[in-house]
């Protein structure tokens, strides 16, 4: 199964409201990638991705950070 098929399958299992939030987030990422940009950079005040994505923060469930799984920290700081 391709990554696109996996993403679509997982997206279909989400409630409609969450699907729309994810699609809005993907659109935001696409717009920030610079693809198909019609607005000149001179006309816009620079904004961080954090500012633009603020409405999506916390819309998905999961651990607050990777330190909740100590395996991610194993060997950290060792040369």
N, CA, C and O atoms as a Tripos MOL2 file, in Angstrom:
@<TRIPOS>MOLECULE
protein
  316   315    79     0     0
PROTEIN
NO_CHARGES

@<TRIPOS>ATOM
      1 N           0.8560   -1.1760    0.0000 N.3       1 UNK1
      2 CA          0.0000    0.0000    0.0000 C.3       1 UNK1
      3 C           0.8980    1.2340    0.0000 C.2       1 UNK1
      4 O           1.8320    1.3180    0.7970 O.2       1 UNK1
      5 N           0.6250    2.1870   -0.8830 N.am      2 UNK2
      6 CA          1.4350    3.3960   -0.9680 C.3       2 UNK2
      7 C           1.1260    4.3280    0.2050 C.2       2 UNK2
      8 O           0.1100    4.1850    0.8850 O.2       2 UNK2
      9 N           2.0150    5.2690    0.4180 N.am      3 UNK3
     10 CA          1.8250    6.2320    1.5200 C.3       3 UNK3
     11 C           0.5500    7.0480    1.2940 C.2       3 UNK3
     12 O          -0.1590    7.3710    2.2480 O.2       3 UNK3
     13 N           0.2640    7.3760    0.0530 N.am      4 UNK4
     14 CA         -0.9490    8.1480   -0.2480 C.3       4 UNK4
     15 C          -2.1980    7.3360    0.1010 C.2       4 UNK4
     16 O          -3.1430    7.8630    0.6880 O.2       4 UNK4
     17 N          -2.1970    6.0550   -0.2610 N.am      5 UNK5
     18 CA         -3.3420    5.2000    0.0640 C.3       5 UNK5
     19 C          -3.5050    5.0590    1.5770 C.2       5 UNK5
     20 O          -4.6230    5.0610    2.0930 O.2       5 UNK5
     21 N          -2.3840    4.9360    2.2790 N.am      6 UNK6
     22 CA         -2.4300    4.8310    3.7360 C.3       6 UNK6
     23 C          -3.0140    6.0980    4.3440 C.2       6 UNK6
     24 O          -3.8540    6.0280    5.2410 O.2       6 UNK6
     25 N          -2.5760    7.2490    3.8630 N.am      7 UNK7
     26 CA         -3.0690    8.5340    4.3780 C.3       7 UNK7
     27 C          -4.5600    8.6710    4.1030 C.2       7 UNK7
     28 O          -5.3210    9.0620    4.9890 O.2       7 UNK7
     29 N          -4.9790    8.3550    2.8920 N.am      8 UNK8
     30 CA         -6.3980    8.4690    2.5310 C.3       8 UNK8
     31 C          -7.2370    7.5430    3.4010 C.2       8 UNK8
     32 O          -8.3070    7.9310    3.8700 O.2       8 UNK8
     33 N          -6.7590    6.3210    3.6200 N.am      9 UNK9
     34 CA         -7.5090    5.3610    4.4450 C.3       9 UNK9
     35 C          -7.6610    5.8970    5.8780 C.2       9 UNK9
     36 O          -8.7450    5.8270    6.4570 O.2       9 UNK9
     37 N          -6.5750    6.4280    6.4420 N.am     10 UNK10
     38 CA         -6.6390    6.9660    7.8050 C.3      10 UNK10
     39 C          -7.5340    8.1990    7.8550 C.2      10 UNK10
     40 O          -8.2770    8.3940    8.8160 O.2      10 UNK10
     41 N          -7.4620    9.0260    6.8250 N.am     11 UNK11
     42 CA         -8.2910   10.2290    6.7690 C.3      11 UNK11
     43 C          -9.7740    9.8610    6.7110 C.2      11 UNK11
     44 O         -10.6050   10.5170    7.3380 O.2      11 UNK11
     45 N         -10.0990    8.8180    5.9620 N.am     12 UNK12
     46 CA        -11.4980    8.3840    5.8490 C.3      12 UNK12
     47 C         -12.0500    7.8820    7.1810 C.2      12 UNK12
     48 O         -13.2600    7.9330    7.4030 O.2      12 UNK12
     49 N         -11.1850    7.4010    8.0640 N.am     13 UNK13
     50 CA        -11.6330    6.8840    9.3540 C.3      13 UNK13
     51 C         -11.8650    7.9860   10.3900 C.2      13 UNK13
     52 O         -12.4150    7.7240   11.4590 O.2      13 UNK13
     53 N         -11.4530    9.2060   10.0790 N.am     14 UNK14
     54 CA        -11.6560   10.3240   11.0010 C.3      14 UNK14
     55 C         -13.0700   10.8700   10.8690 C.2      14 UNK14
     56 O         -13.6880   10.7410    9.8120 O.2      14 UNK14
     57 N         -13.5880   11.4800   11.9330 N.am     15 UNK15
     58 CA        -14.8790   12.1670   11.8160 C.3      15 UNK15
     59 C         -14.7660   13.3130   10.8000 C.2      15 UNK15
     60 O         -13.6770   13.8420   10.5790 O.2      15 UNK15
     61 N         -15.8800   13.6870   10.1910 N.am     16 UNK16
     62 CA        -15.9000   14.7070    9.1430 C.3      16 UNK16
     63 C         -15.2230   16.0040    9.5800 C.2      16 UNK16
     64 O         -14.4810   16.6080    8.8060 O.2      16 UNK16
     65 N         -15.4750   16.4340   10.8170 N.am     17 UNK17
     66 CA        -14.8790   17.6790   11.3160 C.3      17 UNK17
     67 C         -13.3540   17.5850   11.3410 C.2      17 UNK17
     68 O         -12.6650   18.5260   10.9470 O.2      17 UNK17
     69 N         -12.8310   16.4580   11.8010 N.am     18 UNK18
     70 CA        -11.3810   16.2610   11.8580 C.3      18 UNK18
     71 C         -10.7980   16.1520   10.4540 C.2      18 UNK18
     72 O          -9.6860   16.6230   10.2100 O.2      18 UNK18
     73 N         -11.5390   15.5340    9.5210 N.am     19 UNK19
     74 CA        -11.0750   15.4460    8.1390 C.3      19 UNK19
     75 C         -10.8480   16.8500    7.5850 C.2      19 UNK19
     76 O          -9.8340   17.1110    6.9380 O.2      19 UNK19
     77 N         -11.7880   17.7460    7.8390 N.am     20 UNK20
     78 CA        -11.6840   19.1090    7.3310 C.3      20 UNK20
     79 C         -10.4960   19.8280    7.9560 C.2      20 UNK20
     80 O          -9.7980   20.5750    7.2720 O.2      20 UNK20
     81 N         -10.2580   19.6100    9.2520 N.am     21 UNK21
     82 CA         -9.1100   20.2290    9.9150 C.3      21 UNK21
     83 C          -7.8010   19.7540    9.2950 C.2      21 UNK21
     84 O          -6.8950   20.5530    9.0610 O.2      21 UNK21
     85 N          -7.7050   18.4540    9.0290 N.am     22 UNK22
     86 CA         -6.4940   17.9020    8.4240 C.3      22 UNK22
     87 C          -6.3070   18.4590    7.0150 C.2      22 UNK22
     88 O          -5.1980   18.8380    6.6400 O.2      22 UNK22
     89 N          -7.3760   18.5080    6.2410 N.am     23 UNK23
     90 CA         -7.2840   19.0450    4.8820 C.3      23 UNK23
     91 C          -6.8870   20.5240    4.8920 C.2      23 UNK23
     92 O          -6.1100   20.9660    4.0450 O.2      23 UNK23
     93 N          -7.4160   21.2790    5.8430 N.am     24 UNK24
     94 CA         -7.0160   22.6840    5.9660 C.3      24 UNK24
     95 C          -5.5330   22.8000    6.2980 C.2      24 UNK24
     96 O          -4.8390   23.6740    5.7780 O.2      24 UNK24
     97 N          -5.0540   21.9170    7.1640 N.am     25 UNK25
     98 CA         -3.6430   21.9290    7.5400 C.3      25 UNK25
     99 C          -2.7580   21.5820    6.3390 C.2      25 UNK25
    100 O          -1.7190   22.2090    6.1280 O.2      25 UNK25
    101 N          -3.1700   20.5860    5.5570 N.am     26 UNK26
    102 CA         -2.4070   20.2040    4.3620 C.3      26 UNK26
    103 C          -2.3790   21.3660    3.3730 C.2      26 UNK26
    104 O          -1.3470   21.6430    2.7620 O.2      26 UNK26
    105 N          -3.4990   22.0350    3.2210 N.am     27 UNK27
    106 CA         -3.5540   23.1970    2.3300 C.3      27 UNK27
    107 C          -2.6220   24.3020    2.8160 C.2      27 UNK27
    108 O          -1.9440   24.9490    2.0170 O.2      27 UNK27
    109 N          -2.5930   24.5110    4.1270 N.am     28 UNK28
    110 CA         -1.6960   25.5080    4.7140 C.3      28 UNK28
    111 C          -0.2380   25.1590    4.4120 C.2      28 UNK28
    112 O           0.5430   26.0320    4.0310 O.2      28 UNK28
    113 N           0.1270   23.8970    4.5790 N.am     29 UNK29
    114 CA          1.4870   23.4630    4.2790 C.3      29 UNK29
    115 C           1.8130   23.6720    2.8070 C.2      29 UNK29
    116 O           2.9150   24.0970    2.4620 O.2      29 UNK29
    117 N           0.8540   23.3740    1.9450 N.am     30 UNK30
    118 CA          1.0540   23.5510    0.5090 C.3      30 UNK30
    119 C           1.2770   25.0360    0.1800 C.2      30 UNK30
    120 O           2.1680   25.3770   -0.5980 O.2      30 UNK30
    121 N           0.4760   25.8980    0.7690 N.am     31 UNK31
    122 CA          0.6240   27.3320    0.5200 C.3      31 UNK31
    123 C           1.9750   27.8460    1.0140 C.2      31 UNK31
    124 O           2.5930   28.6930    0.3700 O.2      31 UNK31
    125 N           2.4320   27.3330    2.1550 N.am     32 UNK32
    126 CA          3.7100   27.7740    2.7070 C.3      32 UNK32
    127 C           4.9070   27.2040    1.9540 C.2      32 UNK32
    128 O           6.0310   27.6760    2.1300 O.2      32 UNK32
    129 N           4.6750   26.1900    1.1150 N.am     33 UNK33
    130 CA          5.7750   25.6020    0.3590 C.3      33 UNK33
    131 C           6.1900   26.4960   -0.7970 C.2      33 UNK33
    132 O           7.2510   26.2940   -1.3870 O.2      33 UNK33
    133 N           5.3610   27.4860   -1.1280 N.am     34 UNK34
    134 CA          5.6810   28.3990   -2.2170 C.3      34 UNK34
    135 C           5.1170   27.9380   -3.5460 C.2      34 UNK34
    136 O           5.2520   28.6520   -4.5400 O.2      34 UNK34
    137 N           4.5020   26.7910   -3.6020 N.am     35 UNK35
    138 CA          3.9310   26.2880   -4.8450 C.3      35 UNK35
    139 C           2.6730   27.0740   -5.1990 C.2      35 UNK35
    140 O           1.8370   27.3490   -4.3380 O.2      35 UNK35
    141 N           2.5490   27.4270   -6.4620 N.am     36 UNK36
    142 CA          1.3670   28.1370   -6.9670 C.3      36 UNK36
    143 C           1.0830   29.4290   -6.2060 C.2      36 UNK36
    144 O          -0.0770   29.7410   -5.9350 O.2      36 UNK36
    145 N           2.1100   30.1740   -5.8600 N.am     37 UNK37
    146 CA          1.9170   31.4210   -5.1380 C.3      37 UNK37
    147 C           1.6760   32.5520   -6.1200 C.2      37 UNK37
    148 O           2.5130   32.8210   -6.9820 O.2      37 UNK37
    149 N           0.5250   33.2180   -5.9920 N.am     38 UNK38
    150 CA          0.1820   34.3320   -6.8750 C.3      38 UNK38
    151 C           0.5030   35.6800   -6.2490 C.2      38 UNK38
    152 O           0.6310   36.6750   -6.9630 O.2      38 UNK38
    153 N           0.6350   35.7280   -4.9440 N.am     39 UNK39
    154 CA          0.8740   36.9820   -4.2410 C.3      39 UNK39
    155 C           2.3650   37.2230   -4.1750 C.2      39 UNK39
    156 O           3.1320   36.3240   -3.8300 O.2      39 UNK39
    157 N           2.7840   38.4460   -4.5090 N.am     40 UNK40
    158 CA          4.2150   38.7380   -4.4500 C.3      40 UNK40
    159 C           4.6510   38.8250   -2.9940 C.2      40 UNK40
    160 O           3.8740   39.2090   -2.1200 O.2      40 UNK40
    161 N           5.8820   38.4690   -2.7530 N.am     41 UNK41
    162 CA          6.4190   38.4460   -1.3910 C.3      41 UNK41
    163 C           6.4790   39.8470   -0.7880 C.2      41 UNK41
    164 O           6.4680   39.9900    0.4350 O.2      41 UNK41
    165 N           6.5430   40.8780   -1.6210 N.am     42 UNK42
    166 CA          6.6300   42.2520   -1.1280 C.3      42 UNK42
    167 C           5.3280   42.7020   -0.4700 C.2      42 UNK42
    168 O           5.3430   43.5600    0.4130 O.2      42 UNK42
    169 N           4.2060   42.1280   -0.8930 N.am     43 UNK43
    170 CA          2.8960   42.5400   -0.3880 C.3      43 UNK43
    171 C           2.5450   41.9050    0.9480 C.2      43 UNK43
    172 O           1.6110   42.3550    1.6120 O.2      43 UNK43
    173 N           3.2680   40.8750    1.3550 N.am     44 UNK44
    174 CA          2.9300   40.1550    2.5710 C.3      44 UNK44
    175 C           3.8970   40.4740    3.7000 C.2      44 UNK44
    176 O           5.1000   40.6380    3.4940 O.2      44 UNK44
    177 N           3.3400   40.5560    4.8850 N.am     45 UNK45
    178 CA          4.1710   40.6620    6.0750 C.3      45 UNK45
    179 C           4.5590   39.2410    6.4490 C.2      45 UNK45
    180 O           3.6840   38.3820    6.5610 O.2      45 UNK45
    181 N           5.8450   38.9670    6.6460 N.am     46 UNK46
    182 CA          6.2520   37.5930    6.9690 C.3      46 UNK46
    183 C           5.5950   37.0950    8.2560 C.2      46 UNK46
    184 O           5.5380   37.8140    9.2540 O.2      46 UNK46
    185 N           5.1070   35.8740    8.2220 N.am     47 UNK47
    186 CA          4.5250   35.2280    9.3950 C.3      47 UNK47
    187 C           5.1970   33.8810    9.5620 C.2      47 UNK47
    188 O           5.6040   33.2510    8.5860 O.2      47 UNK47
    189 N           5.3090   33.4470   10.7930 N.am     48 UNK48
    190 CA          5.8820   32.1250   11.0390 C.3      48 UNK48
    191 C           4.8300   31.0560   10.7730 C.2      48 UNK48
    192 O           3.6310   31.3330   10.7830 O.2      48 UNK48
    193 N           5.2930   29.8360   10.5370 N.am     49 UNK49
    194 CA          4.3750   28.7140   10.3600 C.3      49 UNK49
    195 C           3.5790   28.5110   11.6450 C.2      49 UNK49
    196 O           2.4020   28.1540   11.5980 O.2      49 UNK49
    197 N           4.2170   28.7380   12.7940 N.am     50 UNK50
    198 CA          3.5120   28.6000   14.0680 C.3      50 UNK50
    199 C           2.3120   29.5400   14.1260 C.2      50 UNK50
    200 O           1.2340   29.1380   14.5640 O.2      50 UNK50
    201 N           2.4850   30.7750   13.6920 N.am     51 UNK51
    202 CA          1.3910   31.7460   13.6980 C.3      51 UNK51
    203 C           0.2690   31.3010   12.7560 C.2      51 UNK51
    204 O          -0.9090   31.3620   13.1060 O.2      51 UNK51
    205 N           0.6500   30.8570   11.5660 N.am     52 UNK52
    206 CA         -0.3580   30.4550   10.5840 C.3      52 UNK52
    207 C          -1.0650   29.1640   10.9860 C.2      52 UNK52
    208 O          -2.2370   28.9750   10.6590 O.2      52 UNK52
    209 N          -0.3680   28.2770   11.6880 N.am     53 UNK53
    210 CA         -0.9470   26.9800   12.0520 C.3      53 UNK53
    211 C          -1.5350   26.9690   13.4600 C.2      53 UNK53
    212 O          -1.9310   25.9100   13.9460 O.2      53 UNK53
    213 N          -1.5990   28.1070   14.1180 N.am     54 UNK54
    214 CA         -2.0450   28.1720   15.5120 C.3      54 UNK54
    215 C          -3.4210   27.5450   15.7140 C.2      54 UNK54
    216 O          -3.6700   26.9250   16.7480 O.2      54 UNK54
    217 N          -4.3110   27.6970   14.7430 N.am     55 UNK55
    218 CA         -5.6660   27.1510   14.8950 C.3      55 UNK55
    219 C          -5.6770   25.6220   14.8880 C.2      55 UNK55
    220 O          -6.6540   25.0100   15.3210 O.2      55 UNK55
    221 N          -4.6000   25.0010   14.4010 N.am     56 UNK56
    222 CA         -4.5480   23.5450   14.3170 C.3      56 UNK56
    223 C          -3.8220   22.8940   15.4880 C.2      56 UNK56
    224 O          -3.8430   21.6720   15.6330 O.2      56 UNK56
    225 N          -3.1830   23.7060   16.3200 N.am     57 UNK57
    226 CA         -2.4280   23.1620   17.4420 C.3      57 UNK57
    227 C          -3.3970   22.4960   18.4210 C.2      57 UNK57
    228 O          -4.3630   23.1090   18.8770 O.2      57 UNK57
    229 N          -3.1210   21.2440   18.7270 N.am     58 UNK58
    230 CA         -3.9480   20.4960   19.6630 C.3      58 UNK58
    231 C          -5.1560   19.8240   19.0460 C.2      58 UNK58
    232 O          -5.9670   19.2510   19.7740 O.2      58 UNK58
    233 N          -5.3100   19.8720   17.7180 N.am     59 UNK59
    234 CA         -6.4970   19.2600   17.1010 C.3      59 UNK59
    235 C          -6.3450   17.7500   16.9310 C.2      59 UNK59
    236 O          -7.3270   17.0590   16.6610 O.2      59 UNK59
    237 N          -5.1430   17.2390   17.0820 N.am     60 UNK60
    238 CA         -4.9160   15.8000   16.9800 C.3      60 UNK60
    239 C          -4.4820   15.2510   18.3240 C.2      60 UNK60
    240 O          -3.9040   15.9670   19.1420 O.2      60 UNK60
    241 N          -4.7640   13.9810   18.5490 N.am     61 UNK61
    242 CA         -4.3950   13.3690   19.8110 C.3      61 UNK61
    243 C          -3.0310   12.6960   19.6910 C.2      61 UNK61
    244 O          -2.6330   12.2540   18.6140 O.2      61 UNK61
    245 N          -2.3360   12.6270   20.8010 N.am     62 UNK62
    246 CA         -1.0410   11.9590   20.8340 C.3      62 UNK62
    247 C          -0.2500   12.4590   22.0220 C.2      62 UNK62
    248 O          -0.7290   13.2990   22.7850 O.2      62 UNK62
    249 N           0.9700   11.9440   22.1860 N.am     63 UNK63
    250 CA          1.7750   12.3900   23.3260 C.3      63 UNK63
    251 C           2.1890   13.8540   23.1390 C.2      63 UNK63
    252 O           2.3650   14.3250   22.0150 O.2      63 UNK63
    253 N           2.3380   14.5490   24.2450 N.am     64 UNK64
    254 CA          2.7420   15.9590   24.1830 C.3      64 UNK64
    255 C           4.1380   16.0980   23.5970 C.2      64 UNK64
    256 O           4.4120   17.0420   22.8560 O.2      64 UNK64
    257 N           5.0160   15.1660   23.9250 N.am     65 UNK65
    258 CA          6.3430   15.1590   23.3310 C.3      65 UNK65
    259 C           6.9100   13.7460   23.3390 C.2      65 UNK65
    260 O           6.3670   12.8480   23.9840 O.2      65 UNK65
    261 N           8.0010   13.5630   22.6200 N.am     66 UNK66
    262 CA          8.5520   12.2180   22.4740 C.3      66 UNK66
    263 C           9.1660   11.6770   23.7500 C.2      66 UNK66
    264 O           9.4620   10.4850   23.8310 O.2      66 UNK66
    265 N           9.3650   12.5280   24.7540 N.am     67 UNK67
    266 CA          9.9870   12.0520   25.9920 C.3      67 UNK67
    267 C           9.0540   11.1340   26.7770 C.2      67 UNK67
    268 O           9.4740   10.5160   27.7550 O.2      67 UNK67
    269 N           7.7820   11.0400   26.3520 N.am     68 UNK68
    270 CA          6.8830   10.1140   27.0360 C.3      68 UNK68
    271 C           7.2590    8.6690   26.7220 C.2      68 UNK68
    272 O           6.8750    7.7570   27.4550 O.2      68 UNK68
    273 N           8.0050    8.4530   25.6400 N.am     69 UNK69
    274 CA          8.5180    7.1320   25.3010 C.3      69 UNK69
    275 C          10.0310    7.1790   25.5030 C.2      69 UNK69
    276 O          10.7540    7.7280   24.6710 O.2      69 UNK69
    277 N          10.4960    6.6190   26.5800 N.am     70 UNK70
    278 CA         11.9140    6.7190   26.9580 C.3      70 UNK70
    279 C          12.8460    6.1040   25.9090 C.2      70 UNK70
    280 O          14.0360    6.4200   25.8890 O.2      70 UNK70
    281 N          12.3220    5.2270   25.0320 N.am     71 UNK71
    282 CA         13.1640    4.6490   23.9830 C.3      71 UNK71
    283 C          13.6960    5.7200   23.0300 C.2      71 UNK71
    284 O          14.7870    5.5670   22.4810 O.2      71 UNK71
    285 N          12.9410    6.7980   22.8290 N.am     72 UNK72
    286 CA         13.3920    7.8690   21.9590 C.3      72 UNK72
    287 C          14.6050    8.5980   22.5560 C.2      72 UNK72
    288 O          15.4060    9.1760   21.8210 O.2      72 UNK72
    289 N          14.7340    8.5690   23.8570 N.am     73 UNK73
    290 CA         15.8120    9.2870   24.5160 C.3      73 UNK73
    291 C          17.0320    8.3980   24.7810 C.2      73 UNK73
    292 O          18.0680    8.8860   25.2330 O.2      73 UNK73
    293 N          16.9120    7.1090   24.5050 N.am     74 UNK74
    294 CA         18.0000    6.1940   24.7650 C.3      74 UNK74
    295 C          19.2420    6.5900   23.9700 C.2      74 UNK74
    296 O          19.1820    6.7280   22.7480 O.2      74 UNK74
    297 N          20.3590    6.7710   24.6610 N.am     75 UNK75
    298 CA         21.6060    7.1350   24.0010 C.3      75 UNK75
    299 C          21.7460    8.6170   23.6720 C.2      75 UNK75
    300 O          22.7580    9.0320   23.1050 O.2      75 UNK75
    301 N          20.7530    9.4090   24.0160 N.am     76 UNK76
    302 CA         20.8040   10.8320   23.7250 C.3      76 UNK76
    303 C          21.9540   11.4920   24.4730 C.2      76 UNK76
    304 O          22.1040   11.2820   25.6770 O.2      76 UNK76
    305 N          22.7530   12.2710   23.7960 N.am     77 UNK77
    306 CA         23.8470   13.0040   24.4170 C.3      77 UNK77
    307 C          25.1550   12.2220   24.4940 C.2      77 UNK77
    308 O          26.1640   12.7360   24.9770 O.2      77 UNK77
    309 N          25.1350   10.9990   24.0240 N.am     78 UNK78
    310 CA         26.3590   10.2040   24.0150 C.3      78 UNK78
    311 C          27.0220   10.2820   22.6540 C.2      78 UNK78
    312 O          26.3430   10.3440   21.6290 O.2      78 UNK78
    313 N          28.3200   10.2780   22.6410 N.am     79 UNK79
    314 CA         29.0520   10.3470   21.3690 C.3      79 UNK79
    315 C          29.3470    8.9860   20.8150 C.2      79 UNK79
    316 O          29.9550    8.8700   19.7510 O.2      79 UNK79
@<TRIPOS>BOND
     1     1     2 1
     2     2     3 1
     3     3     4 2
     4     3     5 am
     5     5     6 1
     6     6     7 1
     7     7     8 2
     8     7     9 am
     9     9    10 1
    10    10    11 1
    11    11    12 2
    12    11    13 am
    13    13    14 1
    14    14    15 1
    15    15    16 2
    16    15    17 am
    17    17    18 1
    18    18    19 1
    19    19    20 2
    20    19    21 am
    21    21    22 1
    22    22    23 1
    23    23    24 2
    24    23    25 am
    25    25    26 1
    26    26    27 1
    27    27    28 2
    28    27    29 am
    29    29    30 1
    30    30    31 1
    31    31    32 2
    32    31    33 am
    33    33    34 1
    34    34    35 1
    35    35    36 2
    36    35    37 am
    37    37    38 1
    38    38    39 1
    39    39    40 2
    40    39    41 am
    41    41    42 1
    42    42    43 1
    43    43    44 2
    44    43    45 am
    45    45    46 1
    46    46    47 1
    47    47    48 2
    48    47    49 am
    49    49    50 1
    50    50    51 1
    51    51    52 2
    52    51    53 am
    53    53    54 1
    54    54    55 1
    55    55    56 2
    56    55    57 am
    57    57    58 1
    58    58    59 1
    59    59    60 2
    60    59    61 am
    61    61    62 1
    62    62    63 1
    63    63    64 2
    64    63    65 am
    65    65    66 1
    66    66    67 1
    67    67    68 2
    68    67    69 am
    69    69    70 1
    70    70    71 1
    71    71    72 2
    72    71    73 am
    73    73    74 1
    74    74    75 1
    75    75    76 2
    76    75    77 am
    77    77    78 1
    78    78    79 1
    79    79    80 2
    80    79    81 am
    81    81    82 1
    82    82    83 1
    83    83    84 2
    84    83    85 am
    85    85    86 1
    86    86    87 1
    87    87    88 2
    88    87    89 am
    89    89    90 1
    90    90    91 1
    91    91    92 2
    92    91    93 am
    93    93    94 1
    94    94    95 1
    95    95    96 2
    96    95    97 am
    97    97    98 1
    98    98    99 1
    99    99   100 2
   100    99   101 am
   101   101   102 1
   102   102   103 1
   103   103   104 2
   104   103   105 am
   105   105   106 1
   106   106   107 1
   107   107   108 2
   108   107   109 am
   109   109   110 1
   110   110   111 1
   111   111   112 2
   112   111   113 am
   113   113   114 1
   114   114   115 1
   115   115   116 2
   116   115   117 am
   117   117   118 1
   118   118   119 1
   119   119   120 2
   120   119   121 am
   121   121   122 1
   122   122   123 1
   123   123   124 2
   124   123   125 am
   125   125   126 1
   126   126   127 1
   127   127   128 2
   128   127   129 am
   129   129   130 1
   130   130   131 1
   131   131   132 2
   132   131   133 am
   133   133   134 1
   134   134   135 1
   135   135   136 2
   136   135   137 am
   137   137   138 1
   138   138   139 1
   139   139   140 2
   140   139   141 am
   141   141   142 1
   142   142   143 1
   143   143   144 2
   144   143   145 am
   145   145   146 1
   146   146   147 1
   147   147   148 2
   148   147   149 am
   149   149   150 1
   150   150   151 1
   151   151   152 2
   152   151   153 am
   153   153   154 1
   154   154   155 1
   155   155   156 2
   156   155   157 am
   157   157   158 1
   158   158   159 1
   159   159   160 2
   160   159   161 am
   161   161   162 1
   162   162   163 1
   163   163   164 2
   164   163   165 am
   165   165   166 1
   166   166   167 1
   167   167   168 2
   168   167   169 am
   169   169   170 1
   170   170   171 1
   171   171   172 2
   172   171   173 am
   173   173   174 1
   174   174   175 1
   175   175   176 2
   176   175   177 am
   177   177   178 1
   178   178   179 1
   179   179   180 2
   180   179   181 am
   181   181   182 1
   182   182   183 1
   183   183   184 2
   184   183   185 am
   185   185   186 1
   186   186   187 1
   187   187   188 2
   188   187   189 am
   189   189   190 1
   190   190   191 1
   191   191   192 2
   192   191   193 am
   193   193   194 1
   194   194   195 1
   195   195   196 2
   196   195   197 am
   197   197   198 1
   198   198   199 1
   199   199   200 2
   200   199   201 am
   201   201   202 1
   202   202   203 1
   203   203   204 2
   204   203   205 am
   205   205   206 1
   206   206   207 1
   207   207   208 2
   208   207   209 am
   209   209   210 1
   210   210   211 1
   211   211   212 2
   212   211   213 am
   213   213   214 1
   214   214   215 1
   215   215   216 2
   216   215   217 am
   217   217   218 1
   218   218   219 1
   219   219   220 2
   220   219   221 am
   221   221   222 1
   222   222   223 1
   223   223   224 2
   224   223   225 am
   225   225   226 1
   226   226   227 1
   227   227   228 2
   228   227   229 am
   229   229   230 1
   230   230   231 1
   231   231   232 2
   232   231   233 am
   233   233   234 1
   234   234   235 1
   235   235   236 2
   236   235   237 am
   237   237   238 1
   238   238   239 1
   239   239   240 2
   240   239   241 am
   241   241   242 1
   242   242   243 1
   243   243   244 2
   244   243   245 am
   245   245   246 1
   246   246   247 1
   247   247   248 2
   248   247   249 am
   249   249   250 1
   250   250   251 1
   251   251   252 2
   252   251   253 am
   253   253   254 1
   254   254   255 1
   255   255   256 2
   256   255   257 am
   257   257   258 1
   258   258   259 1
   259   259   260 2
   260   259   261 am
   261   261   262 1
   262   262   263 1
   263   263   264 2
   264   263   265 am
   265   265   266 1
   266   266   267 1
   267   267   268 2
   268   267   269 am
   269   269   270 1
   270   270   271 1
   271   271   272 2
   272   271   273 am
   273   273   274 1
   274   274   275 1
   275   275   276 2
   276   275   277 am
   277   277   278 1
   278   278   279 1
   279   279   280 2
   280   279   281 am
   281   281   282 1
   282   282   283 1
   283   283   284 2
   284   283   285 am
   285   285   286 1
   286   286   287 1
   287   287   288 2
   288   287   289 am
   289   289   290 1
   290   290   291 1
   291   291   292 2
   292   291   293 am
   293   293   294 1
   294   294   295 1
   295   295   296 2
   296   295   297 am
   297   297   298 1
   298   298   299 1
   299   299   300 2
   300   299   301 am
   301   301   302 1
   302   302   303 1
   303   303   304 2
   304   303   305 am
   305   305   306 1
   306   306   307 1
   307   307   308 2
   308   307   309 am
   309   309   310 1
   310   310   311 1
   311   311   312 2
   312   311   313 am
   313   313   314 1
   314   314   315 1
   315   315   316 2
@<TRIPOS>SUBSTRUCTURE
     1 UNK1         2 RESIDUE 1 A UNK
     2 UNK2         6 RESIDUE 1 A UNK
     3 UNK3        10 RESIDUE 1 A UNK
     4 UNK4        14 RESIDUE 1 A UNK
     5 UNK5        18 RESIDUE 1 A UNK
     6 UNK6        22 RESIDUE 1 A UNK
     7 UNK7        26 RESIDUE 1 A UNK
     8 UNK8        30 RESIDUE 1 A UNK
     9 UNK9        34 RESIDUE 1 A UNK
    10 UNK10       38 RESIDUE 1 A UNK
    11 UNK11       42 RESIDUE 1 A UNK
    12 UNK12       46 RESIDUE 1 A UNK
    13 UNK13       50 RESIDUE 1 A UNK
    14 UNK14       54 RESIDUE 1 A UNK
    15 UNK15       58 RESIDUE 1 A UNK
    16 UNK16       62 RESIDUE 1 A UNK
    17 UNK17       66 RESIDUE 1 A UNK
    18 UNK18       70 RESIDUE 1 A UNK
    19 UNK19       74 RESIDUE 1 A UNK
    20 UNK20       78 RESIDUE 1 A UNK
    21 UNK21       82 RESIDUE 1 A UNK
    22 UNK22       86 RESIDUE 1 A UNK
    23 UNK23       90 RESIDUE 1 A UNK
    24 UNK24       94 RESIDUE 1 A UNK
    25 UNK25       98 RESIDUE 1 A UNK
    26 UNK26      102 RESIDUE 1 A UNK
    27 UNK27      106 RESIDUE 1 A UNK
    28 UNK28      110 RESIDUE 1 A UNK
    29 UNK29      114 RESIDUE 1 A UNK
    30 UNK30      118 RESIDUE 1 A UNK
    31 UNK31      122 RESIDUE 1 A UNK
    32 UNK32      126 RESIDUE 1 A UNK
    33 UNK33      130 RESIDUE 1 A UNK
    34 UNK34      134 RESIDUE 1 A UNK
    35 UNK35      138 RESIDUE 1 A UNK
    36 UNK36      142 RESIDUE 1 A UNK
    37 UNK37      146 RESIDUE 1 A UNK
    38 UNK38      150 RESIDUE 1 A UNK
    39 UNK39      154 RESIDUE 1 A UNK
    40 UNK40      158 RESIDUE 1 A UNK
    41 UNK41      162 RESIDUE 1 A UNK
    42 UNK42      166 RESIDUE 1 A UNK
    43 UNK43      170 RESIDUE 1 A UNK
    44 UNK44      174 RESIDUE 1 A UNK
    45 UNK45      178 RESIDUE 1 A UNK
    46 UNK46      182 RESIDUE 1 A UNK
    47 UNK47      186 RESIDUE 1 A UNK
    48 UNK48      190 RESIDUE 1 A UNK
    49 UNK49      194 RESIDUE 1 A UNK
    50 UNK50      198 RESIDUE 1 A UNK
    51 UNK51      202 RESIDUE 1 A UNK
    52 UNK52      206 RESIDUE 1 A UNK
    53 UNK53      210 RESIDUE 1 A UNK
    54 UNK54      214 RESIDUE 1 A UNK
    55 UNK55      218 RESIDUE 1 A UNK
    56 UNK56      222 RESIDUE 1 A UNK
    57 UNK57      226 RESIDUE 1 A UNK
    58 UNK58      230 RESIDUE 1 A UNK
    59 UNK59      234 RESIDUE 1 A UNK
    60 UNK60      238 RESIDUE 1 A UNK
    61 UNK61      242 RESIDUE 1 A UNK
    62 UNK62      246 RESIDUE 1 A UNK
    63 UNK63      250 RESIDUE 1 A UNK
    64 UNK64      254 RESIDUE 1 A UNK
    65 UNK65      258 RESIDUE 1 A UNK
    66 UNK66      262 RESIDUE 1 A UNK
    67 UNK67      266 RESIDUE 1 A UNK
    68 UNK68      270 RESIDUE 1 A UNK
    69 UNK69      274 RESIDUE 1 A UNK
    70 UNK70      278 RESIDUE 1 A UNK
    71 UNK71      282 RESIDUE 1 A UNK
    72 UNK72      286 RESIDUE 1 A UNK
    73 UNK73      290 RESIDUE 1 A UNK
    74 UNK74      294 RESIDUE 1 A UNK
    75 UNK75      298 RESIDUE 1 A UNK
    76 UNK76      302 RESIDUE 1 A UNK
    77 UNK77      306 RESIDUE 1 A UNK
    78 UNK78      310 RESIDUE 1 A UNK
    79 UNK79      314 RESIDUE 1 A UNK
